Amino acid sequence: MEKLTAYEERLSRAIEEWDENAVLIFRGQENHKWELVSSADRRLKNSNGEGAPNLIEYLDKSLIEPARNEGYAHRQNKELNDLELLAALQHQGAATCLIDATDNFHTALWFACQDDSNDGKVFIINRGNILTFEEVTPDDSEKDIEKLLENQAVPDKKGLYEDNYPIYYWKPPPNENRIVAQQSCFIFSARPIKESAYKEIPISKGDKKEIRELLQKYYGLEEQSIFRDFAGFAASHSQDRPVSHKTSEQWFQSGNKHFRQGNYAAAIENYDRAISLNPKYTKAYYNRGVVQDKFGQYEAAITDYDKAINLNPRFTEAYHDRGGTKTKLGRYEAAITDYDIAINLNPEYAIAYYNRGNAKAKLGQYEAAIADYDIAINLNPKYAIAYNNRGLAKDELGQYEAAITDYDIAINLNPEYAEAYNNRGLAKYNLRQYEAAVADYDIAINLNPKYAIAYYNRGIAKYNLEQYPAAIEDFDEAINLNPRFAEACYGRGLAKERLQQYPAAIEDIKRAQMLAQEQGLTELLQFTQEKLNDLKSHDTDP
């Protein structure tokens, strides 16, 4: 199980910088050299001779129209829309614009672990990024593919694409067993998928066989379960199979199995069945609450935790997890009350002290937060994230040297802790140790090359070292990774001002001002206005 756990931990580290609004989908590829592109893109690239169609022409004239003419779009007394037809063609091996993905990390890992002769990889895609992804609504799904893609970016003569065009996310209707079993979803676009939209986890070919065995043993993932079909269903109900009626406990255990597999909708359905048979099934309410929280259905999760607590007023984990859900809703005082009860029930509950400390920090109660982190660390001296967060609280109190000591310990416990290096760099920056801060940001970026905040922080430190061109390079990268990074636009404008690049500086500061207005960044909005007033004599706009 350790091998599988190691890859799950890599997933957790990979998404650390994404905020709580991240919504993850995954794609596993058995060959690490393959890019995140559709099979249609690959086919057209290999057929780029004179007269080759563009993507939309190819989809319409080579796939959809001929398939409809042959009657392949008529299934189960229904005419498939373009997306449903493309999905059906895709699952039969046709090259379409759809890129297969799944809501389940373990399913993606299973696909990545095929073909032991090559390293594989799993793409982690944040479809919750509303600047990059747009969900296809049921009404949208009825549109012709040409209509859906007409607003997508089209490359100019140099093959370059404009920004601000969405990548579509589509969850197909569960009308095929394979779609349900694989928790299938798709992304598609008429332009390349930007690297800022995803992260990658490499899979060593030497690990593949063991991972497949673990996925089969613990999650029931194998070819038969992944590629479920009519024949498999029929075989499961043959004359030699006994007929059984599940008890509430069996529904509960089935829900747990789906939960472990990441099949959250199926898990909730099974917990529902368990509760309908036994309305006092405390753990079923609790587990359903945990899944509701995973789904982002926070109010429903709290309702389930409430029921579990009413049935068992000493259910420590239910109080703790209810506190966690309230924290996600910004109800920090209520969350602290729940953590208090969990701690009273179990004074050795290290994670409850840690999370209570986080809630207090959100309320600006930094000294009280530090006291909670102290207890969590005393209970678990290898609690790296607790040292890191205690360092953050000390930073807020201006205790920069003490904060650095905490970051040092966190890094010693986890040498790949990119956030701790970044935070240590901030503390050194606050002590005006700019070169030492840059060294820490270097390590954070080496560990996570897509760490936008670390590029921005390094840019600020280089600015203070009067390394203005180098600072601009860092701001450029931060903005490339996050085009709405208002502070980075402002920092780049200041650096360009130092280089007397006034028109470019004004453009950046105006961009920062617009973003600050949109994001409600009051202090930055004031700074941008003051700087634009300073630069007024250099503004060439009429």
C-alpha positions in Angstrom: 0.0 0.0 0.0 3.0 2.3 0.6 3.6 2.7 -3.2 0.1 3.8 -3.8 0.1 6.1 -0.8 3.3 7.8 -2.1 1.5 8.8 -5.3 -1.5 10.0 -3.4 0.8 12.2 -1.4 2.3 13.5 -4.6 -1.2 14.5 -5.6 -1.6 16.4 -2.4 1.7 18.3 -2.8 1.0 19.1 -6.4 -2.2 21.0 -5.6 -1.0 22.8 -2.4 -1.0 26.2 -4.1 -4.5 25.9 -5.5 -7.1 27.5 -3.4 -10.2 25.8 -1.8 -12.2 26.6 -5.0 -10.2 24.1 -7.0 -12.3 21.3 -8.6 -10.1 18.5 -9.8 -10.4 16.1 -12.7 -7.7 13.8 -13.9 -6.3 12.1 -17.0 -3.9 9.1 -17.0 -1.6 8.5 -19.9 0.6 5.4 -20.2 3.4 7.2 -22.0 4.9 10.3 -20.3 5.9 11.7 -23.7 2.4 12.2 -24.8 1.1 15.8 -24.5 -2.4 16.9 -23.3 -3.9 17.0 -26.7 -6.9 15.4 -28.3 -6.7 12.4 -30.7 -8.1 14.7 -33.5 -5.3 17.1 -33.0 -2.7 14.3 -33.3 -4.5 12.9 -36.4 -4.6 16.3 -38.1 -1.0 17.0 -37.2 0.0 13.8 -38.9 -2.0 14.8 -41.9 -0.9 18.4 -42.3 -0.3 18.2 -46.0 -1.9 20.7 -48.4 -5.7 20.7 -48.3 -5.9 19.2 -44.8 -9.0 20.4 -43.0 -9.0 22.5 -39.8 -10.4 21.0 -36.6 -14.0 22.1 -37.0 -14.2 21.0 -40.7 -12.7 17.7 -39.7 -15.2 17.1 -36.9 -18.2 18.1 -39.1 -17.3 16.6 -42.5 -15.2 13.6 -41.6 -17.0 12.4 -38.4 -20.4 13.8 -37.6 -22.0 14.1 -41.0 -20.9 10.7 -42.3 -21.9 9.0 -38.9 -25.3 10.6 -39.1 -25.7 9.5 -42.7 -25.0 5.9 -41.7 -27.5 6.1 -38.9 -25.0 5.7 -36.1 -26.3 8.7 -34.2 -29.7 7.0 -33.6 -29.6 5.0 -30.3 -32.2 3.8 -27.9 -35.0 5.7 -29.8 -33.0 8.9 -29.4 -30.9 11.0 -31.8 -27.6 11.8 -30.2 -26.4 15.4 -30.2 -23.0 16.2 -31.6 -21.2 15.8 -28.2 -22.9 12.5 -27.4 -22.1 11.2 -30.9 -18.4 12.3 -30.5 -18.2 10.6 -27.1 -19.6 7.4 -28.6 -17.2 7.6 -31.5 -14.3 8.3 -29.1 -15.0 5.2 -27.0 -14.9 3.1 -30.2 -11.5 4.4 -31.2 -12.3 7.4 -33.4 -10.1 10.5 -33.2 -12.2 13.3 -31.9 -11.7 16.7 -30.2 -12.7 15.3 -26.8 -9.9 14.6 -24.3 -11.0 11.9 -21.9 -10.7 12.7 -18.2 -12.2 11.3 -15.0 -13.4 12.7 -11.6 -11.5 9.8 -9.9 -7.7 10.0 -9.4 -7.4 6.2 -8.9 -9.1 5.6 -12.3 -6.6 8.0 -14.0 -3.7 6.3 -12.2 -5.0 2.9 -13.5 -4.8 4.2 -17.1 -1.4 5.7 -16.5 -0.1 2.3 -15.3 -0.7 0.4 -18.5 2.3 -0.5 -20.7 5.1 -1.4 -18.4 7.7 -0.4 -21.1 7.2 3.3 -20.6 7.0 5.8 -17.8 3.5 7.3 -17.6 1.9 10.3 -16.0 -1.3 11.7 -14.5 -2.6 15.1 -15.5 -4.3 17.0 -12.6 -6.6 19.6 -14.1 -8.3 22.3 -12.1 -11.6 22.8 -13.9 -12.7 25.1 -11.0 -10.5 27.8 -12.6 -13.3 29.9 -14.1 -10.8 32.0 -16.0 -9.8 28.9 -18.0 -12.7 26.5 -18.0 -16.3 26.8 -18.8 -18.8 24.0 -18.1 -21.1 22.9 -20.9 -24.6 23.2 -19.7 -27.4 20.9 -20.9 -28.6 23.6 -23.3 -25.0 24.1 -24.6 -24.7 20.3 -25.2 -27.5 20.4 -27.7 -25.6 22.9 -29.9 -23.8 21.8 -33.0 -20.1 21.3 -32.3 -19.4 24.0 -34.9 -21.5 26.5 -32.9 -19.8 25.5 -29.6 -16.3 26.0 -31.0 -17.0 29.1 -33.1 -16.0 31.5 -30.3 -12.8 29.6 -29.6 -9.4 31.2 -30.4 -8.1 30.7 -33.9 -4.4 30.9 -34.5 -3.0 33.9 -36.4 -0.6 33.6 -39.3 2.3 32.9 -36.9 0.3 30.1 -35.1 -0.2 32.2 -32.0 -3.4 32.2 -30.0 -5.3 35.0 -28.2 -6.0 34.6 -24.5 -9.3 34.6 -22.6 -11.0 31.8 -24.5 -12.4 29.0 -22.4 -11.6 25.3 -22.5 -14.9 23.5 -22.3 -15.6 20.9 -19.6 -18.4 18.5 -20.3 -19.9 15.8 -18.1 -21.8 13.3 -20.4 -25.1 11.8 -19.3 -24.6 8.4 -17.6 -26.2 6.5 -20.5 -23.3 4.0 -20.9 -21.9 1.7 -18.2 -18.4 2.7 -19.2 -19.1 6.3 -18.5 -20.4 5.5 -15.1 -17.7 3.1 -14.2 -14.9 5.4 -15.2 -16.6 8.6 -13.9 -15.9 10.0 -17.3 -15.8 13.6 -18.2 -14.3 15.4 -21.2 -12.4 18.7 -21.9 -12.2 20.1 -25.4 -11.2 23.2 -27.2 -10.2 24.5 -30.6 -6.9 25.6 -29.2 -4.1 24.0 -27.3 -4.6 23.4 -23.5 -2.4 26.0 -21.7 0.1 24.5 -19.3 -1.1 26.8 -16.5 -4.4 24.8 -16.6 -2.9 21.6 -15.2 -0.1 19.9 -13.3 1.6 16.5 -13.9 2.5 13.6 -11.7 5.1 11.3 -13.4 4.6 7.5 -13.0 7.7 5.3 -13.0 7.4 2.3 -15.3 9.0 0.2 -12.5 6.0 1.0 -10.2 3.2 0.3 -12.6 2.7 -3.4 -12.0 2.6 -3.0 -8.2 0.2 0.0 -8.5 -2.2 -2.0 -10.7 -2.2 -4.8 -8.2 -2.9 -2.4 -5.3 -5.7 -0.6 -7.2 -7.3 -4.0 -7.9 -6.9 -5.2 -4.3 -8.1 -2.1 -2.5 -10.3 -0.3 -5.0 -11.5 -3.1 -7.3 -10.1 -1.4 -10.3 -9.3 -3.8 -13.2 -10.2 -4.1 -16.8 -13.5 -5.8 -16.1 -14.6 -3.0 -13.7 -13.2 -0.2 -15.8 -14.8 -1.4 -19.1 -18.2 -2.5 -17.8 -20.6 -3.6 -20.5 -23.9 -5.5 -21.0 -22.2 -8.8 -21.2 -20.5 -8.3 -17.8 -23.8 -7.3 -16.2 -25.6 -10.4 -17.6 -22.8 -12.7 -16.4 -23.2 -11.3 -12.8 -26.8 -12.5 -12.8 -26.3 -15.9 -14.2 -28.0 -19.0 -12.7 -25.0 -19.9 -10.5 -25.0 -16.5 -8.7 -27.1 -16.4 -5.5 -29.7 -13.7 -5.1 -29.1 -11.4 -2.1 -30.8 -8.4 -0.5 -28.4 -5.9 1.1 -28.7 -5.0 4.8 -28.1 -1.4 6.0 -24.5 -2.5 7.0 -23.9 -3.9 3.5 -25.1 -0.7 1.9 -22.8 1.2 4.3 -19.8 -0.9 3.4 -20.6 -0.5 -0.3 -20.7 3.2 0.3 -17.3 3.1 1.9 -15.9 1.2 -1.1 -17.2 3.8 -3.5 -15.8 6.5 -1.2 -12.4 5.0 -1.3 -12.6 4.8 -5.1 -13.5 8.4 -5.3 -17.0 7.5 -6.6 -18.7 10.2 -4.4 -22.1 10.2 -6.1 -22.4 6.4 -5.7 -21.1 6.6 -2.1 -23.9 9.0 -1.2 -26.5 6.8 -2.9 -25.3 3.8 -0.9 -25.3 5.8 2.4 -28.8 7.0 1.6 -29.9 3.3 1.3 -28.2 2.4 4.6 -29.9 5.4 6.4 -33.3 4.6 4.8 -33.1 1.1 6.3 -31.7 2.3 9.6 -32.5 6.0 10.4 -30.3 5.8 13.5 -27.1 4.7 11.6 -24.7 7.3 13.1 -21.7 6.5 11.1 -23.6 6.5 7.8 -24.7 10.1 8.5 -21.1 11.0 9.4 -19.6 9.3 6.3 -22.2 10.9 4.1 -21.3 14.3 5.6 -17.6 13.7 4.7 -18.6 12.9 1.1 -20.9 16.0 0.9 -18.0 18.1 2.1 -15.8 16.6 -0.7 -18.5 17.5 -3.2 -18.5 21.1 -1.9 -22.1 20.7 -0.6 -21.1 22.2 2.8 -24.6 22.9 4.2 -25.7 19.4 3.5 -22.5 18.1 5.1 -23.2 20.1 8.3 -26.7 18.7 8.4 -25.3 15.2 8.3 -22.7 16.0 11.0 -25.5 17.5 13.1 -27.5 14.2 12.8 -24.5 12.1 13.7 -23.8 14.3 16.8 -27.4 14.2 17.9 -27.3 10.4 17.8 -23.9 10.3 19.5 -23.0 13.5 21.4 -19.5 12.1 22.0 -18.6 11.6 18.3 -15.3 13.4 18.4 -14.5 13.2 14.6 -18.0 14.6 13.7 -17.4 17.7 15.8 -13.9 18.1 14.3 -15.1 17.7 10.7 -18.1 19.9 11.2 -15.6 22.5 12.3 -13.6 22.0 9.1 -16.7 22.5 7.0 -17.6 25.7 8.9 -14.1 26.9 8.3 -14.6 26.5 4.6 -17.7 28.6 4.9 -15.8 31.3 6.8 -17.7 30.6 10.0 -14.5 30.7 12.1 -16.1 31.4 15.5 -18.5 28.5 15.1 -15.7 26.3 13.8 -13.6 27.0 17.0 -16.6 26.0 19.1 -16.6 22.6 17.4 -12.9 22.2 17.7 -13.2 23.0 21.4 -15.7 20.2 21.9 -13.5 17.7 19.9 -10.5 18.6 22.0 -12.5 18.3 25.3 -13.5 14.8 24.2 -9.9 13.9 23.1 -7.2 16.1 24.6 -4.6 14.2 22.5 -6.3 15.2 19.1 -3.3 16.9 17.5 -5.0 17.8 14.2 -7.9 19.5 16.1 -5.4 21.8 17.8 -3.8 22.5 14.5 -7.1 23.3 12.8 -8.3 25.4 15.7 -5.1 27.4 15.4 -5.8 27.9 11.7 -9.3 29.3 12.5 -7.9 31.6 15.1 -5.3 32.8 12.6 -8.1 33.6 10.2 -9.6 35.8 12.9 -6.3 37.6 13.5 -5.8 35.9 16.9 -2.2 35.1 16.2 -1.0 34.5 19.7 -3.9 32.2 20.5 -3.2 30.4 17.2 0.5 29.9 18.1 -0.6 28.4 21.5 -2.6 25.8 19.6 0.2 25.1 17.1 2.5 24.6 20.2 0.2 21.9 21.5 -0.2 20.2 18.1 3.6 20.1 17.8 4.1 18.8 21.3 1.7 16.0 20.5 3.3 15.4 17.0 6.9 16.7 16.8 7.0 15.8 13.1 4.0 17.9 12.2 5.7 19.9 9.4 2.6 21.9 8.3 2.0 22.9 11.9 5.6 24.4 12.1 5.0 26.2 8.8 1.7 27.7 10.0 3.1 28.6 13.4 5.8 30.4 11.4 3.1 32.3 9.4 1.5 33.4 12.7 4.8 34.6 14.0 5.4 36.5 10.8 2.1 38.4 11.3 3.3 39.4 14.8 6.6 40.6 13.3 8.6 37.8 15.0 10.6 37.1 11.8 13.6 35.3 13.4 11.3 33.0 15.3 9.3 32.4 12.2 12.5 31.4 10.3 13.3 28.9 13.0 9.9 27.3 12.4 10.3 27.2 8.7 13.7 25.6 9.1 12.2 22.8 11.1 9.4 22.3 8.6 11.9 22.1 5.8 14.1 19.6 7.7 11.0 17.4 8.2 10.0 17.8 4.5 12.8 19.0 2.2 10.4 19.2 -0.7 8.1 21.7 1.1 8.0 24.5 -1.5 5.6 26.6 0.6 7.9 26.6 3.6 10.8 27.8 1.4 8.6 30.6 0.0 7.5 31.6 3.5 11.0 31.5 4.9 12.0 33.8 2.0 9.2 36.2 3.0 10.5 36.3 6.6 14.0 37.0 5.3 12.7 39.7 3.0 11.0 41.4 6.0 14.4 41.4 7.7 15.8 43.0 4.5 17.9 39.9 3.8 17.1 40.2 0.1 19.7 37.9 -1.3 18.9 35.2 1.2 15.3 35.6 0.4 16.0 35.1 -3.3 17.9 31.9 -2.5 14.8 30.5 -0.8 12.5 31.5 -3.6 14.9 29.8 -6.0 14.4 26.5 -4.2 10.6 27.0 -4.0 10.5 27.5 -7.7 12.8 24.6 -8.5 10.4 22.4 -6.4 7.3 23.9 -8.1 8.0 25.6 -11.4 4.4 26.8 -11.6 4.5 28.6 -8.2 3.2 32.0 -9.3 3.5 33.6 -5.8 7.1 32.6 -5.4 8.0 34.2 -8.8 6.3 37.4 -7.6 8.0 37.4 -4.3 11.4 36.8 -5.9 10.6 39.6 -8.3 10.0 42.0 -5.3 13.2 40.9 -3.7 15.2 41.5 -6.9 13.5 44.9 -7.2 14.8 45.8 -3.8 18.3 44.7 -4.9 17.9 47.0 -7.9 18.0 44.1 -10.3 15.2 45.5 -12.4 15.4 43.4 -15.6 15.6 40.2 -13.5 12.7 41.4 -11.4 10.6 42.0 -14.6 11.4 38.4 -15.8 9.9 37.1 -12.5 6.9 39.3 -12.7 6.4 38.1 -16.3 6.4 34.5 -15.2 4.0 35.2 -12.3 1.6 36.9 -14.7 1.9 34.2 -17.3 0.9 31.6 -14.7 -1.9 33.9 -13.3 -3.0 36.5 -15.8 -5.1 38.2 -13.1 -2.2 38.6 -10.6 -2.8 42.3 -9.9 0.1 42.7 -7.5 2.5 41.3 -10.1 1.3 43.7 -12.7 1.9 46.6 -10.3 5.4 45.3 -9.4 6.3 45.0 -13.1 5.1 48.5 -13.6 7.3 49.8 -10.8 10.4 48.0 -12.2 9.7 49.4 -15.7 9.4 52.9 -14.2 12.9 52.4 -12.7 14.2 51.6 -16.2 12.4 54.7 -17.5 10.2 52.6 -19.7 7.3 54.9 -18.9 4.6 53.9 -21.4 5.0 50.2 -20.5 5.1 51.1 -16.8 1.8 53.0 -17.1 0.2 50.2 -19.1 1.1 47.7 -16.3 -0.1 49.9 -13.5 -3.4 50.6 -15.3 -3.8 46.9 -15.7 -3.1 46.4 -12.0 -5.6 49.2 -11.2 -8.4 47.5 -13.2 -7.7 44.1 -11.6 -7.5 45.6 -8.1 -10.9 47.3 -8.7 -12.4 43.9 -9.9 -11.0 42.0 -7.0 -11.7 44.5 -4.3 -8.1 45.1 -3.4 -8.6 48.5 -1.8 -5.0 49.2 -0.7 -3.5 48.2 -4.0 -6.1 50.4 -5.8 -4.9 53.4 -3.8 -1.3 52.6 -4.6 -2.0 52.4 -8.3 -3.8 55.7 -8.4 -1.0 57.4 -6.5 1.6 56.0 -8.9 -0.4 57.0 -12.0 -0.6 60.5 -10.6 3.2 60.4 -10.2 3.6 59.2 -13.8 1.0 61.6 -15.3 3.6 63.7 -17.1 4.8 60.6 -18.9 1.3 59.4 -20.0 1.1 59.9 -23.7 -2.6 58.8 -24.0 -5.0 61.6 -25.0 
